[in-house]
Structures are given as C-alpha cells and as structure tokens.
Amino acid sequence: MPQFGETHDDSIYYVSAKSLAEGGGYRIPSLPAEPFQTKYPPGYSWLLALAWLIEPRFPANLQYAMLLNWLVFPAFLALSYLWLRRTARPLVSTALIALNPYLILFSTYMMSELLFGALILAALVLSRRVLIAALLGAAAYLVRTGGVVLAAAGALSFWQEGRRRDAIFFGAIFVPFVAGWMYWARTHQDPGTDIVTMYYTNYLGYRIQSVPLNEFHLFVWKNLDGVLWGIGSLFIPRILDSLLIKILSQTLAVAAIIGVCRMAKRPEIRPFVYFSALYVMILLVWHYPPNERFMLPLFPLLMAGFLAEMERFWRGIVAGFRHPDRSQRAAGWIIGGVFAAVILGAAVSQVITLTTMMPAMLDMQRSRTGAQREAYAWINQNLPPQANVMAAMDPTLYLYTNRHSCQLIVPTIHWYRDDPKGALKHYEDLVGYARKQRMEYLYLGYKDYSRDMAEEDHKDVIRVMKESKALKLLKEFKTGGIYRIEGGQ
C-alpha cells in the first residue's frame, strides 16, 4: 500500500485499530498523550483491527488491511445493483459505477466511505425488514457519524408510506446506538482545548473553534461549490485544473440532481433521496471542503438520476432531428453534437484517469514511501526511543518508529477565505507550536502540507519552515530532512 498515510485519516483509523487489537482500548496511540479516539466512531477501526489480529507486525499487515477494505468493493457493487433494480437501467448503472476511477481508487485506500455506503445501501435494500434495516443503519452510523441522518430519513419515509409503527420502531432501534456512542465519546473525551486535542478528538469542538459565525456563509458557499464539483467529478474526473472541466462537470452534477429530483416522486426511491439530501446538508455547513470521496456513498442514486436525465435529454434531441422545421433540425444536430462531445469527453477522461493518472500517482507514492522508510530507519537508529517527532504523516511515523508524533494543524478557515498569507503564519510559528505539543524533533518531507495549496504557496511554506533558526538539521535526504527543535519540550 504505497498510498498508506496519504489521506492522514487512513493512518488514524489504523493506529486506533492497532490499539483495539492490542487491548489498549479505542485510543490514538500515536499522540503523546494517547487520548481516547472520540472523533471517529469505532466501526471502521473494528474492521481494520482484524488485520492486526491476523498479523501483528507492521507494515506486513497492510496487505490484510488492503484485502479487508477491498472486499467491501464487490459488496458495494452487489448492493448497488439490488437497489438500482428499482430504476430503469440497473445493469448499465452498476457497470458504470464498477468502472468509475474514484470508486476503484478508494477501494484501495483505508477510508470509511465505501463501507459506510455499503451499509447504507444494505439498509435501504432491506427496508421492508425494519429491524434489520435499523441495525444496518446503526452500523453505518458507527462507521461514520454522518449516518445519523438515516434515522430521520428512514422514519420519515415509513411515516409517509403510512407505516407509522415501523417509523417509530425504526427510530427506537436506531437512536440508542447514536446515544450510546455520543455518551461514550463525551465521557472519554480529552478535556484539552488546544488545537491538536480538538482536531484529533473533538469534531464539534474543532468546528466551533474553526468557523467564525460572521463567516459562516463562506463555508456554505464554498462547500456548495465543492459538492457540485465532487458530484460532477464522478462523471468527468479532474484530469486537469481547468475552469472548462469544472463547468462541464458541475453541469453534469446539476443534471444528475435534476434526475434524482424527478425520481423522488416514487416511494421506493424516496428513502435514498431523503438520506442524500440530509447528508449533503451536513456537508454544506461543515468545516472541511467536500470532494468526490464524500459523494461515493450517494453514487448509485446519482448515477440513476444522471442516466435518467441523459436519456430524457437525448429523447428531446432526437425529437429535434425529426422536426419539420429545418432550423429546428439544425439546432437539434448542433445540440446533439455538443451532447455527444461532452459524453465522449467524460468517457475518455475516465479512461485516462484509470490507465494513466492512477498508475502514475501510485508510482509517485511508491517513490515517496521508499524515501520515507529511509528516514524512519534513520530515526530508529539515531533518535531516543522516547523522542517525540513532529511530522505531517504522524501516525505513519509512529507505526514505523514507535515514536509519538503529531502534525501541524492549520485551520481550514484560511482556505475558505482564500488567505494563503494567513495560513503561512501558522507555519512561521512552527517551533512555538512544536514546543507547546512537546515535540523535540521534526521530520519534514519537502512535499508535505501541499494538499489544497497552490504550488507557489507550498514553496513559501517549506521555505519558512526550513529557515526557522530554532531548527538544527540532523540528517538530510533527497525528499526531506530531520531536524532537532532547539529548546523543544
């Protein structure tokens, strides 16, 4: 798994799974204080703990974690087909989902969206068996807290169908699981209010710290843009940083949403529509920009809506071809040509992503992983066993070296404000931040902290971090360096 640690969340899940498997409880052992993991529910880490039980040695157990995660992929497809049988083109829709680059990509990452989506689909497919559906929905919630909206979506759907007892029963089964996790998280939460504690252990607290009320509209507006682009990129992947591609992909996203809205009139489709609407509402007000990964649980519904709307649009074009007025026929041919070009371009972009971009990305990650392992080996040989080493991929460093670590947390508000200078101030204060977190050393990869950042801004980040007078270079590699933080801890 050369991509292990790239998303950061994947390694957080995995160190928490290690703690579970070794009997240490549901904790984040990579952090100096080893706090309880009260940010993410334990469902996905329970699954990954099986890899640690099969093979306790890291990184040898990554192959088992990869297998456990990938097995969700065929399950997701099978459940997608079972749900899509309620629509017009279930086999075509499932095939297109199976070939989608993002779904294939995230079947190889240790992220919870695919398992979450599979459990949601299972609950929807088995909605006539209310007890089983409620338990599956609760399991989805214990994988991702966003699953809480299924309780409302399911109860509302049953109520509208006149199944009042089922609505109450569904909620009565589901809600205790929600209350149970919330109670456990509250009673085990670390009392610290510093940014590291809040970021790693307190979803809501970190959001309150990160989202000024007078700038709430910035989050909603940019998250709406992110949702539309995330949906559209499932049809036209982001192969280029191009405004044209963004406009085309968001246009297809709007088409898929319109198709879903038309389908929402049907009772058998409505529960998924309600869940999707409530799920997206959470994404709109959250403090992290949504992307394709967050849209994967909704993909079967979006694909069904997209195909339905494309068929409807095509029927209109064909009617234009046959119109008695020559100008109308000409317009039909022009619109038809543009339509065909967009659909063909979307197909080509997916093929390019699968056959060229994804292999190239994995090659780059293999190279980066090799360089990181060289640095981790040096840390094991040269730094004290009790040393705290700050790193962008902190749980990964912990797994390779058994040294406690944390990363530099920069609030996302600067991204929402389009304020790279404001973000840069956090990197300029690297040493002060490290001292507060009791970090003695720094492992800085020269590609670290580059996500969601322009190349020039990232160069400034690395420059100000390296130029800090309180950092003493101990060992330099081609892709990074290890520094002592003078006066650290």
C-alpha positions as CSV (number, residue, x, y, z in Angstrom):
1,M,0.0,0.0,0.0
2,P,2.3,2.8,-1.2
3,Q,-0.6,5.2,-0.7
4,F,-0.9,4.4,3.0
5,G,-1.0,7.6,5.0
6,E,-1.6,9.9,2.1
7,T,-5.1,10.9,3.4
8,H,-3.9,11.1,7.0
9,D,-7.3,9.8,8.2
10,D,-6.4,6.3,6.9
11,S,-3.4,6.1,9.3
12,I,-5.5,7.5,12.2
13,Y,-8.0,4.7,11.6
14,Y,-5.2,2.2,11.5
15,V,-3.4,3.2,14.7
16,S,-6.7,3.2,16.5
17,A,-7.3,-0.3,15.1
18,K,-3.9,-1.3,16.5
19,S,-4.9,-0.1,19.9
20,L,-8.1,-2.1,19.8
21,A,-6.3,-5.3,18.6
22,E,-3.7,-5.0,21.3
23,G,-6.3,-4.4,24.1
24,G,-5.4,-0.8,24.7
25,G,-8.9,0.4,24.1
26,Y,-10.1,2.8,21.4
27,R,-7.3,5.3,21.5
28,I,-4.9,7.3,19.3
29,P,-1.6,5.8,20.5
30,S,0.5,7.9,18.0
31,L,-0.2,11.1,20.0
32,P,2.0,11.9,23.1
33,A,-1.0,11.7,25.5
34,E,-2.5,8.7,23.7
35,P,-6.1,10.0,24.2
36,F,-9.2,8.1,23.5
37,Q,-10.5,8.3,19.9
38,T,-13.7,10.3,20.4
39,K,-13.8,11.9,16.9
40,Y,-14.5,8.9,14.7
41,P,-16.9,6.1,15.7
42,P,-15.2,2.7,16.1
43,G,-16.9,0.7,13.3
44,Y,-14.3,1.0,10.7
45,S,-11.4,0.6,13.1
46,W,-13.0,-2.6,14.3
47,L,-12.8,-4.0,10.8
48,L,-9.2,-3.0,10.4
49,A,-8.3,-4.5,13.8
50,L,-8.7,-7.9,12.1
51,A,-5.6,-7.2,10.1
52,W,-3.6,-6.6,13.3
53,L,-5.0,-9.8,14.8
54,I,-4.0,-11.8,11.7
55,E,-0.6,-10.2,11.5
56,P,0.6,-8.1,14.4
57,R,3.7,-6.8,12.5
58,F,3.6,-3.5,10.6
59,P,3.9,-3.0,7.6
60,A,3.4,-6.7,6.9
61,N,-0.2,-6.5,8.0
62,L,-1.1,-3.8,5.4
63,Q,-1.8,-6.5,2.8
64,Y,-4.5,-7.9,5.0
65,A,-5.9,-4.4,5.7
66,M,-5.9,-3.8,1.9
67,L,-7.8,-7.1,1.4
68,L,-10.4,-6.3,4.1
69,N,-11.0,-2.9,2.6
70,W,-11.2,-4.1,-1.0
71,L,-13.7,-6.8,-0.1
72,V,-16.2,-4.0,0.5
73,F,-15.9,-3.1,-3.2
74,P,-17.8,-6.1,-4.6
75,A,-20.3,-5.9,-1.7
76,F,-20.9,-2.2,-2.6
77,L,-21.5,-3.2,-6.3
78,A,-23.8,-6.0,-5.4
79,L,-25.9,-3.8,-3.1
80,S,-25.9,-1.1,-5.7
81,Y,-27.4,-3.4,-8.3
82,L,-30.0,-4.6,-5.8
83,W,-31.1,-1.1,-5.1
84,L,-30.8,0.0,-8.7
85,R,-33.3,-2.6,-9.8
86,R,-35.9,0.0,-8.7
87,T,-34.7,2.2,-11.6
88,A,-34.7,1.8,-15.4
89,R,-31.1,0.7,-16.2
90,P,-29.8,-1.3,-13.2
91,L,-27.2,-3.3,-15.0
92,V,-25.8,-0.4,-17.0
93,S,-25.7,1.8,-13.9
94,T,-23.9,-0.8,-11.9
95,A,-21.3,-1.4,-14.7
96,L,-20.6,2.3,-14.9
97,I,-20.2,2.5,-11.1
98,A,-17.9,-0.5,-11.2
99,L,-15.6,1.1,-13.8
100,N,-15.5,4.5,-12.1
101,P,-12.0,5.6,-11.3
102,Y,-12.8,7.2,-7.9
103,L,-14.6,4.1,-6.7
104,I,-11.7,1.9,-7.8
105,L,-9.2,4.3,-6.2
106,F,-10.9,4.4,-2.9
107,S,-11.4,0.6,-2.8
108,T,-7.6,0.6,-2.3
109,Y,-7.5,3.3,0.4
110,M,-8.2,2.6,4.0
111,M,-11.1,5.1,4.2
112,S,-14.5,4.5,5.6
113,E,-16.8,5.9,2.8
114,L,-17.1,2.6,0.9
115,L,-18.1,0.6,4.0
116,F,-20.4,3.4,5.0
117,G,-22.0,3.4,1.6
118,A,-22.4,-0.4,1.5
119,L,-24.2,-0.4,4.9
120,I,-26.5,2.5,3.9
121,L,-27.4,0.6,0.7
122,A,-28.0,-2.6,2.7
123,A,-30.3,-0.8,5.0
124,L,-32.2,0.7,2.0
125,V,-32.4,-2.6,0.2
126,L,-33.8,-4.4,3.3
127,S,-36.1,-1.5,4.3
128,R,-39.1,-3.9,4.4
129,R,-37.4,-5.8,7.3
130,V,-37.4,-2.9,9.7
131,L,-35.3,-4.4,12.5
132,I,-32.5,-5.5,10.1
133,A,-32.7,-2.1,8.3
134,A,-32.4,-0.2,11.6
135,L,-29.4,-2.3,12.8
136,L,-27.7,-1.8,9.4
137,G,-28.3,1.9,9.6
138,A,-26.9,2.0,13.2
139,A,-23.9,0.1,11.9
140,A,-23.4,2.7,9.2
141,Y,-23.6,5.4,11.9
142,L,-20.9,3.6,13.9
143,V,-18.7,3.8,10.8
144,R,-19.3,7.5,10.0
145,T,-21.3,9.9,12.2
146,G,-23.0,11.3,9.0
147,G,-25.1,8.1,9.1
148,V,-27.2,9.7,11.9
149,V,-29.4,11.3,9.2
150,L,-30.6,7.9,8.1
151,A,-32.6,7.7,11.3
152,A,-34.6,10.7,10.2
153,A,-34.7,9.7,6.6
154,G,-35.9,6.2,7.3
155,A,-38.5,7.3,9.9
156,L,-39.8,10.0,7.6
157,S,-40.1,7.6,4.7
158,F,-42.0,5.0,6.7
159,W,-44.3,7.7,8.1
160,Q,-45.1,9.0,4.6
161,E,-46.0,5.5,3.5
162,G,-48.5,5.2,6.3
163,R,-46.2,2.7,8.2
164,R,-46.4,4.7,11.4
165,R,-45.4,1.7,13.7
166,D,-42.5,0.9,11.5
167,A,-41.3,4.6,11.6
168,I,-41.4,4.6,15.4
169,F,-39.8,1.1,15.7
170,F,-37.0,2.1,13.2
171,G,-36.2,5.2,15.3
172,A,-36.4,3.3,18.6
173,I,-33.8,0.7,17.4
174,F,-31.5,3.3,15.8
175,V,-31.4,6.0,18.4
176,P,-29.9,4.0,21.3
177,F,-26.8,3.4,19.1
178,V,-26.5,7.1,18.5
179,A,-26.9,7.9,22.1
180,G,-24.5,5.2,23.2
181,W,-21.6,6.4,21.0
182,M,-22.3,10.1,22.0
183,Y,-22.3,9.1,25.7
184,W,-19.1,7.1,25.4
185,A,-17.4,9.9,23.4
186,R,-18.4,12.5,25.9
187,T,-17.3,10.6,28.9
188,H,-13.9,9.6,27.4
189,Q,-13.1,12.9,25.7
190,D,-9.8,14.6,26.5
191,P,-10.5,17.9,28.4
192,G,-7.8,19.7,26.5
193,T,-8.8,22.7,24.3
194,D,-5.6,23.1,22.3
195,I,-5.8,22.8,18.5
196,V,-4.2,19.3,18.4
197,T,-6.6,17.8,21.0
198,M,-9.6,19.4,19.4
199,Y,-8.6,18.4,15.9
200,Y,-7.9,14.7,16.7
201,T,-10.6,14.0,19.3
202,N,-13.5,16.5,19.1
203,Y,-15.4,17.0,15.8
204,L,-17.8,19.6,17.1
205,G,-15.4,21.5,19.3
206,Y,-12.9,21.9,16.5
207,R,-15.7,23.1,14.2
208,I,-16.7,25.7,16.8
209,Q,-13.1,26.9,17.0
210,S,-12.7,26.9,13.3
211,V,-15.9,28.5,12.0
212,P,-16.5,32.2,13.0
213,L,-20.2,32.9,12.9
214,N,-19.7,36.0,10.8
215,E,-18.0,34.0,8.1
216,F,-20.4,31.0,8.1
217,H,-21.6,32.0,4.7
218,L,-18.1,31.4,3.2
219,F,-18.3,27.8,4.3
220,V,-21.7,27.2,2.9
221,W,-20.9,28.8,-0.4
222,K,-17.6,27.1,-1.0
223,N,-19.0,23.8,0.3
224,L,-21.8,24.0,-2.2
225,D,-19.2,24.5,-4.9
226,G,-17.3,21.5,-3.6
227,V,-20.4,19.3,-3.5
228,L,-21.3,20.1,-7.1
229,W,-17.7,19.6,-8.2
230,G,-17.4,16.4,-6.2
231,I,-20.6,15.0,-7.8
232,G,-19.6,16.2,-11.3
233,S,-16.1,14.7,-11.0
234,L,-17.6,11.3,-10.6
235,F,-18.6,11.7,-14.3
236,I,-15.7,13.9,-15.5
237,P,-12.6,13.3,-13.4
238,R,-10.3,16.2,-12.5
239,I,-7.6,15.3,-15.0
240,L,-6.7,19.0,-15.4
241,D,-7.0,22.0,-13.2
242,S,-9.3,23.6,-15.8
243,L,-12.2,26.0,-15.4
244,L,-13.9,24.5,-18.5
245,I,-13.7,21.0,-17.0
246,K,-15.1,22.3,-13.7
247,I,-18.0,24.0,-15.5
248,L,-18.8,20.9,-17.6
249,S,-18.6,18.6,-14.5
250,Q,-20.8,20.8,-12.4
251,T,-23.3,21.0,-15.3
252,L,-23.5,17.2,-15.3
253,A,-23.8,17.3,-11.5
254,V,-26.8,19.6,-11.8
255,A,-28.3,17.2,-14.4
256,A,-27.8,14.2,-12.0
257,I,-29.5,16.2,-9.2
258,I,-32.5,17.1,-11.5
259,G,-32.8,13.4,-12.5
260,V,-32.8,12.5,-8.8
261,C,-35.5,15.1,-8.0
262,R,-37.7,13.7,-10.8
263,M,-37.3,10.1,-9.4
264,A,-38.1,11.3,-5.9
265,K,-41.8,11.1,-6.6
266,R,-41.5,7.3,-6.5
267,P,-41.9,5.9,-2.9
268,E,-39.3,3.2,-3.4
269,I,-36.7,5.8,-4.3
270,R,-37.6,8.4,-1.7
271,P,-35.7,7.0,1.4
272,F,-32.4,7.3,-0.5
273,V,-33.3,10.8,-1.7
274,Y,-34.1,11.9,1.9
275,F,-30.9,10.4,3.2
276,S,-28.9,12.1,0.5
277,A,-30.5,15.5,1.0
278,L,-29.8,15.4,4.7
279,Y,-26.3,14.1,4.2
280,V,-25.5,16.9,1.8
281,M,-26.9,19.5,4.2
282,I,-24.3,18.4,6.8
283,L,-21.6,18.7,4.2
284,L,-22.7,22.2,3.4
285,V,-22.2,23.5,6.9
286,W,-19.1,21.6,7.8
287,H,-15.6,22.9,8.1
288,Y,-13.9,20.8,5.5
289,P,-14.4,21.1,1.7
290,P,-16.3,18.1,0.4
291,N,-15.0,16.2,-2.7
292,E,-15.5,13.0,-4.7
293,R,-14.8,10.9,-1.7
294,F,-17.7,12.2,0.3
295,M,-20.0,11.7,-2.7
296,L,-19.3,7.9,-3.1
297,P,-22.0,6.8,-0.7
298,L,-24.6,8.6,-2.8
299,F,-23.2,7.3,-6.1
300,P,-25.9,4.7,-7.0
301,L,-28.6,7.3,-6.6
302,L,-26.6,9.9,-8.5
303,M,-25.9,7.5,-11.4
304,A,-29.5,6.6,-11.7
305,G,-30.5,10.2,-11.8
306,F,-27.8,11.0,-14.3
307,L,-28.7,8.3,-16.7
308,A,-32.4,9.1,-16.4
309,E,-31.8,12.7,-17.2
310,M,-29.4,11.9,-20.1
311,E,-32.0,9.6,-21.6
312,R,-34.6,12.3,-21.3
313,F,-32.3,14.9,-22.9
314,W,-31.4,12.6,-25.7
315,R,-35.1,12.0,-26.5
316,G,-35.5,15.7,-26.8
317,I,-32.6,15.9,-29.2
318,V,-34.0,13.0,-31.3
319,A,-37.3,14.9,-31.5
320,G,-35.4,17.9,-32.8
321,F,-33.8,15.7,-35.5
322,R,-37.3,14.9,-36.8
323,H,-38.8,18.3,-36.5
324,P,-40.5,19.6,-39.8
325,D,-38.8,23.0,-39.4
326,R,-35.2,22.9,-40.9
327,S,-33.9,25.4,-38.4
328,Q,-35.1,23.2,-35.5
329,R,-33.5,20.2,-37.1
330,A,-30.2,22.1,-37.5
331,A,-30.4,23.2,-33.8
332,G,-31.0,19.6,-32.9
333,W,-27.9,18.5,-34.7
334,I,-25.8,21.2,-33.1
335,I,-27.1,20.4,-29.6
336,G,-26.7,16.7,-30.3
337,G,-23.1,17.2,-31.4
338,V,-22.3,19.1,-28.2
339,F,-24.0,16.5,-26.1
340,A,-22.1,13.6,-27.8
341,A,-18.8,15.5,-27.4
342,V,-19.4,16.0,-23.7
343,I,-20.3,12.4,-23.1
344,L,-17.4,11.1,-25.2
345,G,-15.1,13.5,-23.3
346,A,-16.3,12.2,-20.0
347,A,-15.7,8.6,-21.1
348,V,-12.2,9.5,-22.4
349,S,-11.3,11.3,-19.2
350,Q,-12.3,8.3,-17.1
351,V,-10.2,6.0,-19.3
352,I,-7.2,8.4,-19.0
353,T,-7.6,8.5,-15.2
354,L,-7.7,4.7,-14.9
355,T,-4.9,3.9,-17.3
356,T,-2.5,6.8,-17.0
357,M,-3.1,9.1,-14.0
358,M,-3.8,6.4,-11.3
359,P,-0.7,4.3,-12.2
360,A,1.5,7.5,-12.3
361,M,0.1,8.5,-8.9
362,L,0.9,5.1,-7.4
363,D,4.5,5.3,-8.9
364,M,5.0,8.7,-7.2
365,Q,3.6,7.3,-3.9
366,R,6.0,4.3,-4.1
367,S,8.9,6.7,-4.6
368,R,7.7,8.8,-1.6
369,T,7.2,5.8,0.6
370,G,10.7,4.5,-0.2
371,A,12.2,7.8,0.8
372,Q,10.1,7.9,4.0
373,R,11.2,4.5,5.1
374,E,14.8,5.6,4.7
375,A,14.1,8.4,7.1
376,Y,12.2,6.2,9.5
377,A,15.1,3.8,9.6
378,W,17.4,6.6,10.5
379,I,15.1,7.8,13.3
380,N,15.0,4.2,14.7
381,Q,18.8,4.1,14.7
382,N,19.6,7.6,15.9
383,L,16.9,9.1,18.0
384,P,16.0,8.2,21.6
385,P,13.1,5.7,21.9
386,Q,11.1,8.3,23.9
387,A,11.6,11.1,21.4
388,N,8.6,13.0,20.1
389,V,8.9,13.6,16.4
390,M,6.6,16.1,14.7
391,A,5.6,15.0,11.1
392,A,2.9,15.7,8.6
393,M,2.1,12.0,8.4
394,D,2.4,11.5,12.2
395,P,0.5,8.2,12.7
396,T,2.6,6.6,9.9
397,L,5.8,7.8,11.5
398,Y,4.6,6.3,14.8
399,L,3.8,2.9,13.2
400,Y,7.3,2.7,11.6
401,T,9.3,4.1,14.6
402,N,7.1,3.8,17.7
403,R,7.8,7.5,18.4
404,H,5.0,9.7,19.4
405,S,4.1,12.4,16.9
406,C,1.6,15.0,15.8
407,Q,1.3,17.2,12.7
408,L,1.0,20.9,12.3
409,I,-2.7,21.7,12.2
410,V,-3.7,24.7,10.1
411,P,-7.4,25.7,10.5
412,T,-9.3,25.4,7.2
413,I,-10.8,28.9,7.6
414,H,-7.7,30.2,5.7
415,W,-8.7,28.0,2.7
416,Y,-12.2,29.3,2.8
417,R,-11.0,32.9,2.9
418,D,-8.5,32.3,0.1
419,D,-5.9,33.6,2.5
420,P,-2.6,31.8,2.0
421,K,-0.8,34.5,3.9
422,G,-2.9,33.8,7.0
423,A,-2.1,30.1,6.7
424,L,1.6,30.9,6.3
425,K,1.7,32.5,9.7
426,H,0.9,29.1,11.3
427,Y,3.9,27.6,9.5
428,E,6.1,30.5,10.6
429,D,5.2,29.7,14.2
430,L,6.2,26.0,13.7
431,V,8.7,26.0,16.6
432,G,6.3,27.6,19.1
433,Y,3.6,25.2,18.1
434,A,6.0,22.2,18.4
435,R,7.1,23.3,21.9
436,K,3.5,23.5,23.1
437,Q,3.0,20.0,21.9
438,R,6.2,18.7,23.5
439,M,7.8,17.9,20.2
440,E,11.6,17.6,20.2
441,Y,12.3,16.7,16.5
442,L,10.8,17.4,13.2
443,Y,10.7,15.2,10.1
444,L,9.9,17.5,7.2
445,G,9.2,16.0,3.7
446,Y,9.5,18.6,1.0
447,K,6.1,17.6,-0.4
448,D,4.4,17.7,3.0
449,Y,1.5,20.1,3.6
450,S,0.9,20.5,-0.1
451,R,-2.8,19.4,-0.2
452,D,-5.3,22.0,-1.3
453,M,-2.5,24.5,-1.8
454,A,-1.1,26.3,-4.9
455,E,2.5,25.3,-5.8
456,E,3.9,28.8,-5.1
457,D,2.2,28.9,-1.7
458,H,3.6,25.5,-0.9
459,K,7.1,26.7,-1.7
460,D,6.7,29.5,0.8
461,V,5.5,27.0,3.4
462,I,8.6,24.8,3.1
463,R,10.9,27.8,2.9
464,V,9.7,29.4,6.2
465,M,9.7,26.1,8.0
466,K,13.3,25.3,6.9
467,E,14.5,28.8,7.7
468,S,13.5,28.7,11.3
469,K,16.6,29.5,13.4
470,A,15.4,27.1,16.1
471,L,15.7,24.1,13.8
472,K,19.0,22.2,13.6
473,L,19.4,19.9,10.6
474,L,20.5,16.4,11.7
475,K,20.1,14.4,8.5
476,E,19.0,15.4,5.0
477,F,17.6,13.1,2.4
478,K,16.6,13.8,-1.2
479,T,13.0,14.3,-0.3
480,G,13.2,15.8,3.2
481,G,15.1,16.3,6.4
482,I,15.2,15.5,10.1
483,Y,15.7,18.4,12.5
484,R,16.2,18.9,16.2
485,I,13.9,21.6,17.6
486,E,16.2,23.6,19.9
487,G,14.5,24.2,23.2
488,G,11.8,21.7,22.3
489,Q,9.8,20.1,25.2
